[in-house]
Amino acid sequence: MKSELIIKIIREISKMLDAKADELTELDRLIGDGDHGINLKRGFNTLEESLDKFKDKTAKELLNNAAMTLMSKVGGSSGPLLGTIFMKLAQSDNFAKGALEAANGVQMRGKAQVGDKTMLDVLMPFAQTYNEQLAQGKSNVDALEIALAKAHDHLELSKTLVAKKGRASYLGERSVGVTDPGTQSIYYMLEIIVREIKANG
């Protein structure tokens, strides 16, 4: 992934969070600490402000800067998990491999499994499906679209699950019917990534 595309994606995620912060925070009030949207918005706004200093840097340097910024500026468990995602992307030579390594990294760091009602419920199916479709000979665009559709299916499925991690797990059955804010925010980010890769290659 080229540096210009990474910068565009980060700017678009920051813009999305400006618009969606209240929605994500409201979801978090229902089953969490009530600060998810605010935290993400602060982290990505800070990251966006740093981009001018990195416009001539390599993709790896950009992604590592994103990882460190998000780990330091996003509170709660989301900061380290987002940092892990960007760090794994920085270590990979293509997005498909990086997405799978990112999902595995989140699984290890968060000690979560698919079905625990966390961001992994969307991230892992996306990464696995993307790689599977490429292995079957699909074009990059087709593989991304199929993977995003799979992620959306799992986003909807996650609403029916009982939370098993984080503050939401304290609610038990009462967490059923509510979308996990981390799952929702990751899906929004994946939408942007897929859209921008399709538009910019």
C-alpha positions in Angstrom: 0.0 0.0 0.0 1.5 3.4 -1.0 2.1 6.2 1.4 -0.4 8.5 -0.4 -3.1 5.9 0.0 -2.4 5.4 3.7 -2.6 9.1 4.3 -5.9 9.3 2.4 -7.3 6.4 4.4 -6.2 8.0 7.8 -7.8 11.3 6.8 -11.0 9.6 5.8 -11.2 7.6 9.0 -10.6 10.8 11.0 -13.4 12.5 9.0 -15.7 9.5 9.6 -15.0 9.6 13.4 -15.9 13.4 13.5 -19.3 12.4 12.1 -19.8 9.1 14.0 -18.2 9.8 17.4 -21.5 10.5 19.1 -23.1 7.3 17.7 -20.1 5.2 18.8 -20.1 6.8 22.2 -23.8 6.2 22.6 -23.3 2.5 21.9 -20.5 2.4 24.4 -22.8 4.0 27.0 -25.1 1.1 26.6 -22.5 -1.7 27.2 -19.2 0.0 28.0 -17.5 3.0 29.5 -19.3 5.5 27.3 -16.1 7.0 25.7 -15.3 4.9 22.7 -16.3 7.4 20.0 -14.6 10.3 21.9 -11.4 8.3 22.3 -11.2 7.2 18.7 -11.9 10.7 17.5 -9.2 12.2 19.6 -6.7 9.6 18.6 -7.3 9.8 14.8 -7.5 13.6 14.9 -4.1 13.7 16.6 -2.8 11.2 14.0 -4.1 13.3 11.2 -2.4 16.4 12.5 0.9 14.5 12.4 0.6 13.5 8.8 2.3 16.6 7.3 5.5 15.5 9.0 5.3 12.1 7.4 4.2 12.9 3.9 7.6 12.0 2.5 8.1 8.9 4.6 7.7 5.3 3.6 4.5 3.4 4.1 6.1 1.4 7.0 7.1 4.7 8.8 3.6 6.0 8.3 2.0 2.9 9.7 4.4 2.7 12.7 3.7 6.4 13.5 0.0 5.5 13.4 0.5 2.6 15.7 2.4 4.6 18.3 0.1 7.6 18.1 -3.1 5.5 18.6 -1.5 3.5 21.4 -0.7 6.7 23.3 -3.8 8.8 22.5 -6.7 6.3 22.5 -7.7 5.2 25.9 -9.0 1.9 27.2 -8.3 -1.4 25.4 -8.9 0.2 21.9 -5.6 2.0 21.8 -3.3 -1.0 22.2 -5.5 -3.1 19.9 -5.5 -0.4 17.1 -1.8 0.0 17.7 -1.4 -3.7 17.1 -3.4 -3.5 13.9 -1.2 -0.7 12.4 2.0 -2.3 13.7 1.2 -5.6 12.0 0.3 -3.8 8.8 3.7 -2.0 8.9 5.4 -5.3 9.2 3.7 -6.8 6.1 4.5 -6.3 2.5 0.9 -6.4 1.3 -2.5 -5.6 2.7 -4.0 -9.1 2.6 -1.1 -10.6 4.6 -1.2 -7.5 6.9 -4.9 -7.8 7.6 -4.6 -11.4 8.6 -1.6 -10.7 10.8 -3.5 -7.8 12.3 -6.4 -10.0 13.1 -4.2 -12.6 14.7 -2.4 -9.9 16.7 -5.7 -8.6 18.0 -6.7 -12.1 19.0 -3.5 -12.6 20.9 -3.3 -9.2 22.5 -7.0 -9.1 23.5 -7.1 -12.8 24.4 -10.4 -12.9 22.5 -12.0 -15.4 20.1 -14.5 -14.8 17.3 -17.9 -14.8 19.0 -16.8 -12.9 22.1 -18.6 -9.8 20.8 -15.4 -7.7 20.1 -13.8 -6.1 17.1 -12.4 -9.5 16.2 -15.9 -10.6 15.2 -15.5 -8.3 12.1 -11.8 -8.1 11.7 -11.0 -11.9 11.5 -13.8 -12.8 9.0 -12.8 -9.9 6.8 -9.1 -10.9 6.8 -9.7 -14.6 6.4 -12.3 -14.1 3.6 -10.1 -11.6 1.8 -7.1 -14.0 1.7 -9.3 -17.0 0.8 -10.8 -15.2 -2.2 -7.4 -14.1 -3.4 -6.2 -17.7 -3.1 -9.1 -18.8 -5.3 -8.1 -16.4 -8.0 -10.5 -13.5 -7.4 -9.3 -10.0 -8.3 -8.2 -7.7 -5.5 -11.4 -5.6 -5.8 -13.7 -8.6 -5.9 -11.9 -10.2 -2.9 -12.2 -6.9 -1.0 -15.9 -6.6 -1.7 -16.7 -10.2 -0.7 -14.6 -9.8 2.4 -16.5 -6.6 3.4 -19.8 -8.3 2.8 -18.7 -11.1 5.1 -17.6 -8.6 7.7 -21.1 -6.9 7.5 -22.8 -10.3 8.1 -20.7 -10.8 11.2 -21.4 -7.3 12.4 -25.1 -8.1 12.3 -24.5 -11.5 13.9 -22.5 -9.9 16.7 -25.6 -8.1 17.9 -27.1 -11.4 18.9 -24.1 -12.5 21.0 -23.4 -12.3 24.7 -20.3 -10.2 25.4 -17.5 -12.2 26.9 -14.8 -9.5 27.1 -14.4 -6.1 28.7 -17.0 -4.1 30.7 -19.7 -5.3 28.4 -19.2 -8.9 29.7 -20.5 -7.7 33.1 -23.9 -7.3 31.5 -24.2 -10.9 30.5 -27.5 -11.5 28.6 -28.3 -7.8 28.7 -25.6 -7.2 26.1 -27.6 -9.2 23.5 -29.2 -6.9 21.0 -26.7 -4.1 21.3 -23.9 -3.6 18.8 -20.4 -3.6 20.3 -18.9 -0.2 19.6 -15.5 -1.6 18.8 -17.0 -4.0 16.3 -19.0 -1.1 14.7 -16.0 1.3 14.5 -13.8 -1.4 12.9 -16.4 -2.1 10.3 -16.7 1.6 9.5 -12.9 1.7 9.1 -12.9 -1.4 6.8 -15.6 0.3 4.7 -13.2 3.2 4.2 -10.2 1.1 3.5 -12.0 -1.0 0.9 -13.5 2.1 -0.8 -10.2 3.9 -1.0 -8.2 0.9 -2.3 -10.9 0.4 -5.0 -10.7 4.1 -5.9 -6.9 4.5 -5.7 -5.4 1.1 -6.2 
